[in-house]
Amino acid sequence: MLRRHALSCVLLMFIFWLGVAYQSLASQENGEPDEDFVAYLSFETEDLRAFYAARDGRLVWQHSESVAAFAAALNTLQSDGLNVADYQPGAIMARYRQLQTPYTTASDRLRFELSLSRILLTALTHLQRGKVDPYQIDPQWEIPIMARPLDYPGISEAVDAQRFEQAFSLARPYPAPYQRLRAGLAYYRNIQMEGGWPQLPQRRQSLRPGDVDADVPLLRQRLAMIGGADLQNDMPAGKPEEQTANLLGYDEALVEAVRLFQQHHLLETDGIVGQQTRDALNVTVGERIDQIRANMERARWLLHGEASSFILVDIAGYRISYFRPSGEIWRSRIVVGQPYRSTPSLRSEITHLTVNPTWTVPPTIYREDSLPKIRDDIDYLYRQNMSVLDLRGQRLDPQQIDWWNPGSIMLRQGPGPMNALGQLVLRFPNNHLVYLHDTPAQALFGRQQRAFSSGCIRVQGIAELAQLLFDDTDTAADVNALIATGDTRNINLRRTMPVILHYWTVHPGEDGELVFRPDIYQKDARLQKALDQPLESQGWFEFNHWTPGESESGPPADVPVPMAGQ
């Protein structure tokens, strides 16, 4: 009985679907929106309903010209670093040709209509907010993706005019860095099409300015391929022996080109081709392309514009910036977490500042760093201005503690110039207990690569940033005067300030060239793998597994209409 009832329900739904299909197509031929089709869309996903609502229920893919133009446009998404195969442009035309048979039903054609619209909306969503879910690949990710809504009326208008690039542009992140990444991707792909660049042989000995070395012509060729055209045109002149010396000589022009390369790869800009510089030179163009693609995906997660002022921490670039709606107004250097104590990616709101802070040593640092030093030398506590406390906050005598079995205690460092947090802390709620702070270890800011902390962000010139925060949040306070008192105080901001901690390994530099940073936390490979994962295996959409015209009554009734998001 139940089986008969179920079959009856399936049959009724199938009859309903066929009725909707025939009525919808008939209405569309008359140029009229179809109420039954709009009603059917109530069973579909929200984005598909919104798209057709913007069109008053009018169908899109009824003519070969629009289908062919759409399939061609999908191929251009490679310029955004996306996997074109995910959108099946070849299958679209093959399926359309299959529909041109006398046995094709209205149901077949309507299913094709919805499949193409799902592909369009999937591509637009990937451009708008990324293909990969960052929460699935980064356990430290805590940045909600706040992409602007899709402009369905604008997209519908562009699609009707077969201006698919315009539709894609409505979804892309609009800040300039994304467009510079797109341009860089095209540039490096051209180099790849020309065969890539040469590899320098591995050597222990560094190449120094003034050296004469057999690697120099290869180095000159390598750097000429990424913008050093003058190097390639710098042909040796003079007698044969002079030509050889000029050809193999590591001259000043080439040294300057190496320094620029080092600057664009976050290396020490000393002009010496040591192991790190040689390794960076030998990264293949294919690897650089994959790195750019991964960072374009990161840009799609984040770069949708902030309406107000905010602070941006560029983790892999070791820099912090303060933005007002008019643009960047302040920038400085930072020290971030070591690879095994990495700084997380997150978004929060700075709520208050601590002036002349104390520092309670976190359990991990206490266990792994402080305790071994105390066991080796008890005077370490006095040199670091540290007190020993029980869990109630009562002071204990360090000399009376068995440091091989200390029990439940805490270490707290008093305020002062040697405090690990320096003289100022900017605090914001987060699950990782990280914050922005001053530091007594100012010399580390002079390093090119600065992953030395236990996860928190040390900021060079943090007092300037704090004063900007006070001024922009109407918090009446003088940072330097507060520090000069020596007193520990918490100062609440009258308005909170957004702060974003994000991780880019490629970013446009000041001169417009791309800067490639070391992947200090080894995040690129996992993102690249997820980006290249075929879309079908993720189940976001797929074409129906049936051939149009299989029967006069259309596809089998038990084949569901595929939904975006299933």
Buried (B, 14 or more C-beta within 10 A) or exposed (E): EEEEEEEEEEEEEBEEBBBBBBBBBEBBEEEEBBEBBBEBBEEBBEBBBBBBBBBEBBBBBBEEEBBBBBBBBBEBBBBBBBBBBBBBBEBBBEBBEBBEEEEBBBBBBBBBBBBBBBBBBBBBBBBBBBBBBBEEBBEBBBBEBEBEEBBBEBBBBBBEEBBBEBBBEBBBBEBEBBBBBBBBBEBBBEBBEEEBBBEBEEEEEEBBBEBEBEBBEBBBBBBBBBBBEEBEEBEBEEEEEEEEBBBBBBBEEBBBBBBBBBBBBBBBBBBBBBEBBBBBBBBEBEEBBBBBBBBBBBBBBBBBEBEEBBBBBBBBBBBBBBBBEEEEEBBBBBBBBBEEBBBBBBBBBBBBBBBBBBBBBBEEBBEEEBBEBBEEEEEBBEEBBBBBBEEEEEEBEBEEBEBEEBEEBBBBBBBEEEBBBBBBBBBBEBEBEBBBBBBBEEEBBEEBBBBBBBBBBBBBBBBBBBBBBBEBBEBEBEBEEBBEEEEEBEBEBEBBBBBBBBBBBBBBEEEEBBBBBBBBBEBBEBBBEBBBBEBEEEEBBBBBEBEBBBEEEBBEBEBEBBBBBE
